[in-house]
């Protein structure tokens, strides 16, 4: 029996930062998927991983990311990437979160960095106000930059289950990255890869036995 729903934030309740990455790459004449390639190279110890675990400062990340990107042929300061992280709120997904919150323990599990304002990593006051409204719908928010663990480390899913006081088999977990879902599925969670909003809502309705129309 499902007792809790675990929600990623960026790419689930907001549009994906990957869309912003693509626009940036095109504008700067960078190879397709250049930023994602950097972030997936040495994924546990690269600049991005260290920043999400809050092991380096914004200034250190800026320099480390620039060195990593330069080694791949195009130097990009890390602060330029931070500006791309905050997506737009998806109202239909937020509505689903509200409905799920009446029945289940809804918790946010997000990889984020100690930059911008709060879990949504926004740099705009109006956008941050919208994010805060969404965050208030969760029973709790678990942030990688605050606990020193990041997805897909299995320990962060164990931590989330402990915080929610549920077993993995009692959890539905939504994320837009398959690499983050695999350890959770291996633990016994019901996982939903968010490819697009319509698909995510259909899959969540089936898993939760709720209607979002």
Buried (B, 14 or more C-beta within 10 A) or exposed (E): EBBBBBBBBBBBBBBBBBEBBBEBBEEEEBEEBBBBEBBEEEEEEBBBBBBBBBBBEBEBBBBBBBEBBEEBEBEBEBBBBBEBBBBEBBEEBBEBBEBBBEEBBBBBBBBBBBBBBEBBBBBEEEBBEBBBEBBEBBEEBBBBBBBEBBBBBBEBBBBBBEBBEBEBEBBBBBBBBEEBBEBBBEBBBBBBBBEEBEEBBEBBBEBBEBEBE
